[in-house]
Amino acid sequence: MKVLIISDSHKRLNTLINIYKKEQPDVVICAGDHSTDGEELSYLYPDSKYYIVRGNCDIFDRRYEDEVIIELEGSKILLAHGHEYGVKFSYDSIEERGKRLNCNIVIFGHTHIPYISKKDGIILFNPGAVYDNEYGILNITEKNIEFFHKSI
C-alpha cells in the first residue's frame, strides 16, 4: 500500500495536485495546516482513502479532529498536526502520546522540517511542508514499513 503523507500546504492546492498525480497513492494522510486543501484534493481524486486532521491554522475548521488513530496493514498510527504537543521544541510529548495510545507510528507536521526517527519501537515521521514542496511516502505492508522524504 502506498501512502502519501502531506502537511502544511498553506493553500498550495496546485502543488498538492502535482504531487498526487506523480505518486498515485492508495491513501492520503494530511497532517493539517490547511485541512481544506486535503479535503479539496479528496474531491478531485476520490479513489484514494483520506485521513485529515486540523492544525493551528485551521482554528475555524470543525469538520476534522486535532488527532486521529489510523490502522493500516496491522500498524497503528497516531496522526496529529503537532502544535498541541510542542513539536517545535521537543518531540518527547508527541512520542509519549503515541506510546500511551499503543501506536507504532506517529505522523505530524507543524515544524516544516522533514524528520524521521525510530526508537523504543515507535517511528516518528514529519513529511516537511508542501508549502516548501516537501512531502512523504509510506510504503506499508503487514511485514514491511518504509518511509521516504520527497520533494517536487
Secondary structure, 3 states (H helix, E strand, C coil): CEEEEECCCCCCHHHHHHHHHHHCCCEEEECCCCHHHHHHHHHHCCCCEEEECCCCCCCCCCCCCCEEEEEECCEEEEEECCHHHCCCCCCHHHHHHHHHCCCCEEECCCCCCCEEEEECCEEEEECCCHHHCEEEEEEECCCCEEEEEEEC
